[in-house]
Amino acid sequence: MQLLLNSPWDVCFEPINEIVYIAMAGQHQIWEHNITDGTTRAFSGDGYERNLNGGWGIVLKEVLFDSLE
């Protein structure tokens, strides 16, 4: 089976387990490719672009705009 890479942005090799991590910008995921057995799968991300890192955008907006009043 062949997989198409959708805008690969960067790679990182983990030598102990022989895994290549691929940052897929087009799919908003990190894939892992196991060199030993040849399998490739999504490691992280569900394919949706969004910010789930806490509400920093909201907090920053309140700090900036409240300071102008």
mmCIF file of the N, C-alpha and C atoms, coordinates in Angstrom:
data_MODEL
# 
_entry.id   MODEL 
# 
loop_
_atom_site.group_PDB 
_atom_site.id 
_atom_site.type_symbol 
_atom_site.label_atom_id 
_atom_site.label_alt_id 
_atom_site.label_comp_id 
_atom_site.label_asym_id 
_atom_site.label_entity_id 
_atom_site.label_seq_id 
_atom_site.pdbx_PDB_ins_code 
_atom_site.Cartn_x 
_atom_site.Cartn_y 
_atom_site.Cartn_z 
_atom_site.occupancy 
_atom_site.B_iso_or_equiv 
_atom_site.pdbx_formal_charge 
_atom_site.auth_seq_id 
_atom_site.auth_comp_id 
_atom_site.auth_asym_id 
_atom_site.auth_atom_id 
_atom_site.pdbx_PDB_model_num 
ATOM 1   N N  . MET A 1 1  ? 0.835  -1.172 0.000  1.00 0.00 ? 1  MET A N  1 
ATOM 2   C CA . MET A 1 1  ? 0.000  0.000  0.000  1.00 0.00 ? 1  MET A CA 1 
ATOM 3   C C  . MET A 1 1  ? 0.887  1.245  0.000  1.00 0.00 ? 1  MET A C  1 
ATOM 4   N N  . GLN A 1 2  ? 0.493  2.261  -0.742 1.00 0.00 ? 2  GLN A N  1 
ATOM 5   C CA . GLN A 1 2  ? 1.231  3.505  -0.783 1.00 0.00 ? 2  GLN A CA 1 
ATOM 6   C C  . GLN A 1 2  ? 0.437  4.603  -0.097 1.00 0.00 ? 2  GLN A C  1 
ATOM 7   N N  . LEU A 1 3  ? 1.136  5.458  0.628  1.00 0.00 ? 3  LEU A N  1 
ATOM 8   C CA . LEU A 1 3  ? 0.519  6.607  1.271  1.00 0.00 ? 3  LEU A CA 1 
ATOM 9   C C  . LEU A 1 3  ? 1.077  7.872  0.651  1.00 0.00 ? 3  LEU A C  1 
ATOM 10  N N  . LEU A 1 4  ? 0.216  8.827  0.378  1.00 0.00 ? 4  LEU A N  1 
ATOM 11  C CA . LEU A 1 4  ? 0.660  10.116 -0.121 1.00 0.00 ? 4  LEU A CA 1 
ATOM 12  C C  . LEU A 1 4  ? 0.945  11.036 1.048  1.00 0.00 ? 4  LEU A C  1 
ATOM 13  N N  . LEU A 1 5  ? 2.068  11.721 0.986  1.00 0.00 ? 5  LEU A N  1 
ATOM 14  C CA . LEU A 1 5  ? 2.409  12.685 2.022  1.00 0.00 ? 5  LEU A CA 1 
ATOM 15  C C  . LEU A 1 5  ? 1.764  14.016 1.664  1.00 0.00 ? 5  LEU A C  1 
ATOM 16  N N  . ASN A 1 6  ? 1.041  14.611 2.595  1.00 0.00 ? 6  ASN A N  1 
ATOM 17  C CA . ASN A 1 6  ? 0.332  15.865 2.371  1.00 0.00 ? 6  ASN A CA 1 
ATOM 18  C C  . ASN A 1 6  ? 1.098  16.997 3.044  1.00 0.00 ? 6  ASN A C  1 
ATOM 19  N N  . SER A 1 7  ? 1.921  17.677 2.291  1.00 0.00 ? 7  SER A N  1 
ATOM 20  C CA . SER A 1 7  ? 2.729  18.797 2.778  1.00 0.00 ? 7  SER A CA 1 
ATOM 21  C C  . SER A 1 7  ? 3.591  18.418 3.979  1.00 0.00 ? 7  SER A C  1 
ATOM 22  N N  . PRO A 1 8  ? 4.495  17.440 3.813  1.00 0.00 ? 8  PRO A N  1 
ATOM 23  C CA . PRO A 1 8  ? 5.394  17.125 4.938  1.00 0.00 ? 8  PRO A CA 1 
ATOM 24  C C  . PRO A 1 8  ? 6.271  18.332 5.249  1.00 0.00 ? 8  PRO A C  1 
ATOM 25  N N  . TRP A 1 9  ? 6.334  18.699 6.502  1.00 0.00 ? 9  TRP A N  1 
ATOM 26  C CA . TRP A 1 9  ? 7.024  19.913 6.904  1.00 0.00 ? 9  TRP A CA 1 
ATOM 27  C C  . TRP A 1 9  ? 8.413  19.617 7.466  1.00 0.00 ? 9  TRP A C  1 
ATOM 28  N N  . ASP A 1 10 ? 8.510  18.555 8.251  1.00 0.00 ? 10 ASP A N  1 
ATOM 29  C CA . ASP A 1 10 ? 9.794  18.232 8.881  1.00 0.00 ? 10 ASP A CA 1 
ATOM 30  C C  . ASP A 1 10 ? 9.772  16.781 9.323  1.00 0.00 ? 10 ASP A C  1 
ATOM 31  N N  . VAL A 1 11 ? 10.939 16.228 9.592  1.00 0.00 ? 11 VAL A N  1 
ATOM 32  C CA . VAL A 1 11 ? 11.048 14.855 10.077 1.00 0.00 ? 11 VAL A CA 1 
ATOM 33  C C  . VAL A 1 11 ? 12.016 14.801 11.254 1.00 0.00 ? 11 VAL A C  1 
ATOM 34  N N  . CYS A 1 12 ? 11.851 13.775 12.065 1.00 0.00 ? 12 CYS A N  1 
ATOM 35  C CA . CYS A 1 12 ? 12.726 13.546 13.207 1.00 0.00 ? 12 CYS A CA 1 
ATOM 36  C C  . CYS A 1 12 ? 12.923 12.038 13.335 1.00 0.00 ? 12 CYS A C  1 
ATOM 37  N N  . PHE A 1 13 ? 14.168 11.593 13.441 1.00 0.00 ? 13 PHE A N  1 
ATOM 38  C CA . PHE A 1 13 ? 14.462 10.173 13.553 1.00 0.00 ? 13 PHE A CA 1 
ATOM 39  C C  . PHE A 1 13 ? 14.749 9.810  14.992 1.00 0.00 ? 13 PHE A C  1 
ATOM 40  N N  . GLU A 1 14 ? 14.060 8.786  15.492 1.00 0.00 ? 14 GLU A N  1 
ATOM 41  C CA . GLU A 1 14 ? 14.269 8.273  16.844 1.00 0.00 ? 14 GLU A CA 1 
ATOM 42  C C  . GLU A 1 14 ? 15.009 6.947  16.694 1.00 0.00 ? 14 GLU A C  1 
ATOM 43  N N  . PRO A 1 15 ? 16.335 6.941  16.935 1.00 0.00 ? 15 PRO A N  1 
ATOM 44  C CA . PRO A 1 15 ? 17.163 5.785  16.579 1.00 0.00 ? 15 PRO A CA 1 
ATOM 45  C C  . PRO A 1 15 ? 16.971 4.528  17.427 1.00 0.00 ? 15 PRO A C  1 
ATOM 46  N N  . ILE A 1 16 ? 16.550 4.654  18.674 1.00 0.00 ? 16 ILE A N  1 
ATOM 47  C CA . ILE A 1 16 ? 16.432 3.466  19.528 1.00 0.00 ? 16 ILE A CA 1 
ATOM 48  C C  . ILE A 1 16 ? 15.366 2.518  18.991 1.00 0.00 ? 16 ILE A C  1 
ATOM 49  N N  . ASN A 1 17 ? 14.194 3.057  18.654 1.00 0.00 ? 17 ASN A N  1 
ATOM 50  C CA . ASN A 1 17 ? 13.101 2.234  18.128 1.00 0.00 ? 17 ASN A CA 1 
ATOM 51  C C  . ASN A 1 17 ? 13.002 2.285  16.602 1.00 0.00 ? 17 ASN A C  1 
ATOM 52  N N  . GLU A 1 18 ? 13.909 3.023  15.974 1.00 0.00 ? 18 GLU A N  1 
ATOM 53  C CA . GLU A 1 18 ? 13.959 3.182  14.518 1.00 0.00 ? 18 GLU A CA 1 
ATOM 54  C C  . GLU A 1 18 ? 12.622 3.676  13.956 1.00 0.00 ? 18 GLU A C  1 
ATOM 55  N N  . ILE A 1 19 ? 12.183 4.820  14.491 1.00 0.00 ? 19 ILE A N  1 
ATOM 56  C CA . ILE A 1 19 ? 10.933 5.440  14.060 1.00 0.00 ? 19 ILE A CA 1 
ATOM 57  C C  . ILE A 1 19 ? 11.235 6.826  13.517 1.00 0.00 ? 19 ILE A C  1 
ATOM 58  N N  . VAL A 1 20 ? 10.634 7.134  12.375 1.00 0.00 ? 20 VAL A N  1 
ATOM 59  C CA . VAL A 1 20 ? 10.720 8.462  11.782 1.00 0.00 ? 20 VAL A CA 1 
ATOM 60  C C  . VAL A 1 20 ? 9.392  9.158  12.048 1.00 0.00 ? 20 VAL A C  1 
ATOM 61  N N  . TYR A 1 21 ? 9.435  10.315 12.690 1.00 0.00 ? 21 TYR A N  1 
ATOM 62  C CA . TYR A 1 21 ? 8.242  11.126 12.913 1.00 0.00 ? 21 TYR A CA 1 
ATOM 63  C C  . TYR A 1 21 ? 8.177  12.179 11.818 1.00 0.00 ? 21 TYR A C  1 
ATOM 64  N N  . ILE A 1 22 ? 7.001  12.332 11.212 1.00 0.00 ? 22 ILE A N  1 
ATOM 65  C CA . ILE A 1 22 ? 6.822  13.234 10.080 1.00 0.00 ? 22 ILE A CA 1 
ATOM 66  C C  . ILE A 1 22 ? 5.751  14.255 10.437 1.00 0.00 ? 22 ILE A C  1 
ATOM 67  N N  . ALA A 1 23 ? 6.113  15.537 10.419 1.00 0.00 ? 23 ALA A N  1 
ATOM 68  C CA . ALA A 1 23 ? 5.134  16.603 10.652 1.00 0.00 ? 23 ALA A CA 1 
ATOM 69  C C  . ALA A 1 23 ? 4.404  16.859 9.340  1.00 0.00 ? 23 ALA A C  1 
ATOM 70  N N  . MET A 1 24 ? 3.110  16.570 9.327  1.00 0.00 ? 24 MET A N  1 
ATOM 71  C CA . MET A 1 24 ? 2.286  16.719 8.131  1.00 0.00 ? 24 MET A CA 1 
ATOM 72  C C  . MET A 1 24 ? 1.487  18.016 8.237  1.00 0.00 ? 24 MET A C  1 
ATOM 73  N N  . ALA A 1 25 ? 1.989  19.076 7.613  1.00 0.00 ? 25 ALA A N  1 
ATOM 74  C CA . ALA A 1 25 ? 1.336  20.383 7.703  1.00 0.00 ? 25 ALA A CA 1 
ATOM 75  C C  . ALA A 1 25 ? -0.034 20.373 7.054  1.00 0.00 ? 25 ALA A C  1 
ATOM 76  N N  . GLY A 1 26 ? -0.190 19.668 5.959  1.00 0.00 ? 26 GLY A N  1 
ATOM 77  C CA . GLY A 1 26 ? -1.465 19.661 5.254  1.00 0.00 ? 26 GLY A CA 1 
ATOM 78  C C  . GLY A 1 26 ? -2.579 18.971 6.008  1.00 0.00 ? 26 GLY A C  1 
ATOM 79  N N  . GLN A 1 27 ? -2.239 18.007 6.842  1.00 0.00 ? 27 GLN A N  1 
ATOM 80  C CA . GLN A 1 27 ? -3.248 17.260 7.596  1.00 0.00 ? 27 GLN A CA 1 
ATOM 81  C C  . GLN A 1 27 ? -3.269 17.611 9.070  1.00 0.00 ? 27 GLN A C  1 
ATOM 82  N N  . HIS A 1 28 ? -2.404 18.501 9.482  1.00 0.00 ? 28 HIS A N  1 
ATOM 83  C CA . HIS A 1 28 ? -2.325 18.913 10.891 1.00 0.00 ? 28 HIS A CA 1 
ATOM 84  C C  . HIS A 1 28 ? -2.150 17.692 11.795 1.00 0.00 ? 28 HIS A C  1 
ATOM 85  N N  . GLN A 1 29 ? -1.223 16.821 11.410 1.00 0.00 ? 29 GLN A N  1 
ATOM 86  C CA . GLN A 1 29 ? -0.947 15.608 12.174 1.00 0.00 ? 29 GLN A CA 1 
ATOM 87  C C  . GLN A 1 29 ? 0.554  15.365 12.230 1.00 0.00 ? 29 GLN A C  1 
ATOM 88  N N  . ILE A 1 30 ? 0.936  14.496 13.139 1.00 0.00 ? 30 ILE A N  1 
ATOM 89  C CA . ILE A 1 30 ? 2.285  13.940 13.160 1.00 0.00 ? 30 ILE A CA 1 
ATOM 90  C C  . ILE A 1 30 ? 2.134  12.456 12.887 1.00 0.00 ? 30 ILE A C  1 
ATOM 91  N N  . TRP A 1 31 ? 2.825  11.981 11.874 1.00 0.00 ? 31 TRP A N  1 
ATOM 92  C CA . TRP A 1 31 ? 2.813  10.562 11.537 1.00 0.00 ? 31 TRP A CA 1 
ATOM 93  C C  . TRP A 1 31 ? 4.077  9.927  12.062 1.00 0.00 ? 31 TRP A C  1 
ATOM 94  N N  . GLU A 1 32 ? 4.007  8.601  12.273 1.00 0.00 ? 32 GLU A N  1 
ATOM 95  C CA . GLU A 1 32 ? 5.213  7.856  12.614 1.00 0.00 ? 32 GLU A CA 1 
ATOM 96  C C  . GLU A 1 32 ? 5.385  6.722  11.614 1.00 0.00 ? 32 GLU A C  1 
ATOM 97  N N  . HIS A 1 33 ? 6.617  6.563  11.171 1.00 0.00 ? 33 HIS A N  1 
ATOM 98  C CA . HIS A 1 33 ? 6.945  5.477  10.253 1.00 0.00 ? 33 HIS A CA 1 
ATOM 99  C C  . HIS A 1 33 ? 7.973  4.583  10.936 1.00 0.00 ? 33 HIS A C  1 
ATOM 100 N N  . ASN A 1 34 ? 7.610  3.327  11.138 1.00 0.00 ? 34 ASN A N  1 
ATOM 101 C CA . ASN A 1 34 ? 8.490  2.353  11.765 1.00 0.00 ? 34 ASN A CA 1 
ATOM 102 C C  . ASN A 1 34 ? 9.358  1.738  10.679 1.00 0.00 ? 34 ASN A C  1 
ATOM 103 N N  . ILE A 1 35 ? 10.642 2.009  10.728 1.00 0.00 ? 35 ILE A N  1 
ATOM 104 C CA . ILE A 1 35 ? 11.569 1.508  9.713  1.00 0.00 ? 35 ILE A CA 1 
ATOM 105 C C  . ILE A 1 35 ? 11.708 -0.008 9.795  1.00 0.00 ? 35 ILE A C  1 
ATOM 106 N N  . THR A 1 36 ? 11.596 -0.571 10.981 1.00 0.00 ? 36 THR A N  1 
ATOM 107 C CA . THR A 1 36 ? 11.781 -2.007 11.168 1.00 0.00 ? 36 THR A CA 1 
ATOM 108 C C  . THR A 1 36 ? 10.716 -2.826 10.448 1.00 0.00 ? 36 THR A C  1 
ATOM 109 N N  . ASP A 1 37 ? 9.438  -2.478 10.650 1.00 0.00 ? 37 ASP A N  1 
ATOM 110 C CA . ASP A 1 37 ? 8.375  -3.285 10.033 1.00 0.00 ? 37 ASP A CA 1 
ATOM 111 C C  . ASP A 1 37 ? 7.670  -2.585 8.861  1.00 0.00 ? 37 ASP A C  1 
ATOM 112 N N  . GLY A 1 38 ? 8.045  -1.330 8.573  1.00 0.00 ? 38 GLY A N  1 
ATOM 113 C CA . GLY A 1 38 ? 7.497  -0.630 7.415  1.00 0.00 ? 38 GLY A CA 1 
ATOM 114 C C  . GLY A 1 38 ? 6.119  -0.023 7.597  1.00 0.00 ? 38 GLY A C  1 
ATOM 115 N N  . THR A 1 39 ? 5.588  -0.034 8.827  1.00 0.00 ? 39 THR A N  1 
ATOM 116 C CA . THR A 1 39 ? 4.253  0.518  9.037  1.00 0.00 ? 39 THR A CA 1 
ATOM 117 C C  . THR A 1 39 ? 4.304  2.031  9.224  1.00 0.00 ? 39 THR A C  1 
ATOM 118 N N  . THR A 1 40 ? 3.266  2.692  8.757  1.00 0.00 ? 40 THR A N  1 
ATOM 119 C CA . THR A 1 40 ? 3.112  4.132  8.917  1.00 0.00 ? 40 THR A CA 1 
ATOM 120 C C  . THR A 1 40 ? 1.716  4.392  9.453  1.00 0.00 ? 40 THR A C  1 
ATOM 121 N N  . ARG A 1 41 ? 1.612  5.272  10.457 1.00 0.00 ? 41 ARG A N  1 
ATOM 122 C CA . ARG A 1 41 ? 0.307  5.574  11.043 1.00 0.00 ? 41 ARG A CA 1 
ATOM 123 C C  . ARG A 1 41 ? 0.319  6.989  11.605 1.00 0.00 ? 41 ARG A C  1 
ATOM 124 N N  . ALA A 1 42 ? -0.880 7.514  11.833 1.00 0.00 ? 42 ALA A N  1 
ATOM 125 C CA . ALA A 1 42 ? -0.999 8.809  12.497 1.00 0.00 ? 42 ALA A CA 1 
ATOM 126 C C  . ALA A 1 42 ? -0.601 8.635  13.954 1.00 0.00 ? 42 ALA A C  1 
ATOM 127 N N  . PHE A 1 43 ? 0.315  9.452  14.424 1.00 0.00 ? 43 PHE A N  1 
ATOM 128 C CA . PHE A 1 43 ? 0.793  9.390  15.803 1.00 0.00 ? 43 PHE A CA 1 
ATOM 129 C C  . PHE A 1 43 ? 0.048  10.390 16.679 1.00 0.00 ? 43 PHE A C  1 
ATOM 130 N N  . SER A 1 44 ? -0.220 11.586 16.126 1.00 0.00 ? 44 SER A N  1 
ATOM 131 C CA . SER A 1 44 ? -0.857 12.640 16.902 1.00 0.00 ? 44 SER A CA 1 
ATOM 132 C C  . SER A 1 44 ? -1.675 13.524 15.976 1.00 0.00 ? 44 SER A C  1 
ATOM 133 N N  . GLY A 1 45 ? -2.800 14.015 16.475 1.00 0.00 ? 45 GLY A N  1 
ATOM 134 C CA . GLY A 1 45 ? -3.642 14.923 15.710 1.00 0.00 ? 45 GLY A CA 1 
ATOM 135 C C  . GLY A 1 45 ? -4.783 14.197 15.025 1.00 0.00 ? 45 GLY A C  1 
ATOM 136 N N  . ASP A 1 46 ? -5.891 14.912 14.858 1.00 0.00 ? 46 ASP A N  1 
ATOM 137 C CA . ASP A 1 46 ? -7.058 14.302 14.225 1.00 0.00 ? 46 ASP A CA 1 
ATOM 138 C C  . ASP A 1 46 ? -7.362 14.897 12.856 1.00 0.00 ? 46 ASP A C  1 
ATOM 139 N N  . GLY A 1 47 ? -6.496 15.775 12.371 1.00 0.00 ? 47 GLY A N  1 
ATOM 140 C CA . GLY A 1 47 ? -6.678 16.335 11.042 1.00 0.00 ? 47 GLY A CA 1 
ATOM 141 C C  . GLY A 1 47 ? -7.387 17.672 11.016 1.00 0.00 ? 47 GLY A C  1 
ATOM 142 N N  . TYR A 1 48 ? -7.821 18.170 12.164 1.00 0.00 ? 48 TYR A N  1 
ATOM 143 C CA . TYR A 1 48 ? -8.511 19.456 12.218 1.00 0.00 ? 48 TYR A CA 1 
ATOM 144 C C  . TYR A 1 48 ? -7.565 20.533 12.734 1.00 0.00 ? 48 TYR A C  1 
ATOM 145 N N  . GLU A 1 49 ? -7.608 21.693 12.089 1.00 0.00 ? 49 GLU A N  1 
ATOM 146 C CA . GLU A 1 49 ? -6.781 22.814 12.530 1.00 0.00 ? 49 GLU A CA 1 
ATOM 147 C C  . GLU A 1 49 ? -7.529 23.595 13.595 1.00 0.00 ? 49 GLU A C  1 
ATOM 148 N N  . ARG A 1 50 ? -6.956 23.689 14.776 1.00 0.00 ? 50 ARG A N  1 
ATOM 149 C CA . ARG A 1 50 ? -7.536 24.475 15.861 1.00 0.00 ? 50 ARG A CA 1 
ATOM 150 C C  . ARG A 1 50 ? -6.508 24.591 16.985 1.00 0.00 ? 50 ARG A C  1 
ATOM 151 N N  . ASN A 1 51 ? -6.752 25.481 17.901 1.00 0.00 ? 51 ASN A N  1 
ATOM 152 C CA . ASN A 1 51 ? -5.861 25.698 19.030 1.00 0.00 ? 51 ASN A CA 1 
ATOM 153 C C  . ASN A 1 51 ? -6.502 25.111 20.278 1.00 0.00 ? 51 ASN A C  1 
ATOM 154 N N  . LEU A 1 52 ? -5.920 24.053 20.807 1.00 0.00 ? 52 LEU A N  1 
ATOM 155 C CA . LEU A 1 52 ? -6.432 23.420 22.026 1.00 0.00 ? 52 LEU A CA 1 
ATOM 156 C C  . LEU A 1 52 ? -5.445 23.554 23.177 1.00 0.00 ? 52 LEU A C  1 
ATOM 157 N N  . ASN A 1 53 ? -4.616 24.580 23.132 1.00 0.00 ? 53 ASN A N  1 
ATOM 158 C CA . ASN A 1 53 ? -3.557 24.745 24.129 1.00 0.00 ? 53 ASN A CA 1 
ATOM 159 C C  . ASN A 1 53 ? -3.994 25.581 25.333 1.00 0.00 ? 53 ASN A C  1 
ATOM 160 N N  . GLY A 1 54 ? -5.263 25.690 25.572 1.00 0.00 ? 54 GLY A N  1 
ATOM 161 C CA . GLY A 1 54 ? -5.725 26.543 26.666 1.00 0.00 ? 54 GLY A CA 1 
ATOM 162 C C  . GLY A 1 54 ? -6.389 27.774 26.078 1.00 0.00 ? 54 GLY A C  1 
ATOM 163 N N  . GLY A 1 55 ? -6.814 28.710 26.733 1.00 0.00 ? 55 GLY A N  1 
ATOM 164 C CA . GLY A 1 55 ? -7.490 29.870 26.176 1.00 0.00 ? 55 GLY A CA 1 
ATOM 165 C C  . GLY A 1 55 ? -6.600 31.078 26.024 1.00 0.00 ? 55 GLY A C  1 
ATOM 166 N N  . TRP A 1 56 ? -5.360 30.914 25.621 1.00 0.00 ? 56 TRP A N  1 
ATOM 167 C CA . TRP A 1 56 ? -4.413 32.028 25.594 1.00 0.00 ? 56 TRP A CA 1 
ATOM 168 C C  . TRP A 1 56 ? -4.869 33.161 24.700 1.00 0.00 ? 56 TRP A C  1 
ATOM 169 N N  . GLY A 1 57 ? -5.534 32.854 23.593 1.00 0.00 ? 57 GLY A N  1 
ATOM 170 C CA . GLY A 1 57 ? -6.018 33.917 22.722 1.00 0.00 ? 57 GLY A CA 1 
ATOM 171 C C  . GLY A 1 57 ? -7.027 34.799 23.426 1.00 0.00 ? 57 GLY A C  1 
ATOM 172 N N  . ILE A 1 58 ? -7.908 34.196 24.187 1.00 0.00 ? 58 ILE A N  1 
ATOM 173 C CA . ILE A 1 58 ? -8.924 34.941 24.926 1.00 0.00 ? 58 ILE A CA 1 
ATOM 174 C C  . ILE A 1 58 ? -8.276 35.748 26.050 1.00 0.00 ? 58 ILE A C  1 
ATOM 175 N N  . VAL A 1 59 ? -7.371 35.132 26.788 1.00 0.00 ? 59 VAL A N  1 
ATOM 176 C CA . VAL A 1 59 ? -6.702 35.825 27.891 1.00 0.00 ? 59 VAL A CA 1 
ATOM 177 C C  . VAL A 1 59 ? -5.906 37.003 27.360 1.00 0.00 ? 59 VAL A C  1 
ATOM 178 N N  . LEU A 1 60 ? -5.157 36.807 26.290 1.00 0.00 ? 60 LEU A N  1 
ATOM 179 C CA . LEU A 1 60 ? -4.348 37.874 25.723 1.00 0.00 ? 60 LEU A CA 1 
ATOM 180 C C  . LEU A 1 60 ? -5.238 39.019 25.238 1.00 0.00 ? 60 LEU A C  1 
ATOM 181 N N  . LYS A 1 61 ? -6.353 38.682 24.595 1.00 0.00 ? 61 LYS A N  1 
ATOM 182 C CA . LYS A 1 61 ? -7.289 39.704 24.117 1.00 0.00 ? 61 LYS A CA 1 
ATOM 183 C C  . LYS A 1 61 ? -7.806 40.535 25.288 1.00 0.00 ? 61 LYS A C  1 
ATOM 184 N N  . GLU A 1 62 ? -8.178 39.894 26.382 1.00 0.00 ? 62 GLU A N  1 
ATOM 185 C CA . GLU A 1 62 ? -8.698 40.617 27.545 1.00 0.00 ? 62 GLU A CA 1 
ATOM 186 C C  . GLU A 1 62 ? -7.630 41.511 28.148 1.00 0.00 ? 62 GLU A C  1 
ATOM 187 N N  . VAL A 1 63 ? -6.406 41.039 28.237 1.00 0.00 ? 63 VAL A N  1 
ATOM 188 C CA . VAL A 1 63 ? -5.319 41.833 28.803 1.00 0.00 ? 63 VAL A CA 1 
ATOM 189 C C  . VAL A 1 63 ? -5.048 43.047 27.936 1.00 0.00 ? 63 VAL A C  1 
ATOM 190 N N  . LEU A 1 64 ? -4.986 42.854 26.627 1.00 0.00 ? 64 LEU A N  1 
ATOM 191 C CA . LEU A 1 64 ? -4.692 43.960 25.721 1.00 0.00 ? 64 LEU A CA 1 
ATOM 192 C C  . LEU A 1 64 ? -5.789 45.004 25.706 1.00 0.00 ? 64 LEU A C  1 
ATOM 193 N N  . PHE A 1 65 ? -7.030 44.557 25.556 1.00 0.00 ? 65 PHE A N  1 
ATOM 194 C CA . PHE A 1 65 ? -8.125 45.515 25.427 1.00 0.00 ? 65 PHE A CA 1 
ATOM 195 C C  . PHE A 1 65 ? -8.531 46.127 26.752 1.00 0.00 ? 65 PHE A C  1 
ATOM 196 N N  . ASP A 1 66 ? -8.413 45.397 27.857 1.00 0.00 ? 66 ASP A N  1 
ATOM 197 C CA . ASP A 1 66 ? -8.738 45.967 29.166 1.00 0.00 ? 66 ASP A CA 1 
ATOM 198 C C  . ASP A 1 66 ? -7.724 47.051 29.546 1.00 0.00 ? 66 ASP A C  1 
ATOM 199 N N  . SER A 1 67 ? -6.484 46.896 29.097 1.00 0.00 ? 67 SER A N  1 
ATOM 200 C CA . SER A 1 67 ? -5.460 47.887 29.440 1.00 0.00 ? 67 SER A CA 1 
ATOM 201 C C  . SER A 1 67 ? -5.677 49.194 28.677 1.00 0.00 ? 67 SER A C  1 
ATOM 202 N N  . LEU A 1 68 ? -6.445 49.166 27.594 1.00 0.00 ? 68 LEU A N  1 
ATOM 203 C CA . LEU A 1 68 ? -6.707 50.385 26.823 1.00 0.00 ? 68 LEU A CA 1 
ATOM 204 C C  . LEU A 1 68 ? -7.839 51.215 27.412 1.00 0.00 ? 68 LEU A C  1 
ATOM 205 N N  . GLU A 1 69 ? -8.613 50.648 28.298 1.00 0.00 ? 69 GLU A N  1 
ATOM 206 C CA . GLU A 1 69 ? -9.750 51.377 28.875 1.00 0.00 ? 69 GLU A CA 1 
ATOM 207 C C  . GLU A 1 69 ? -9.332 52.312 29.973 1.00 0.00 ? 69 GLU A C  1 
# 
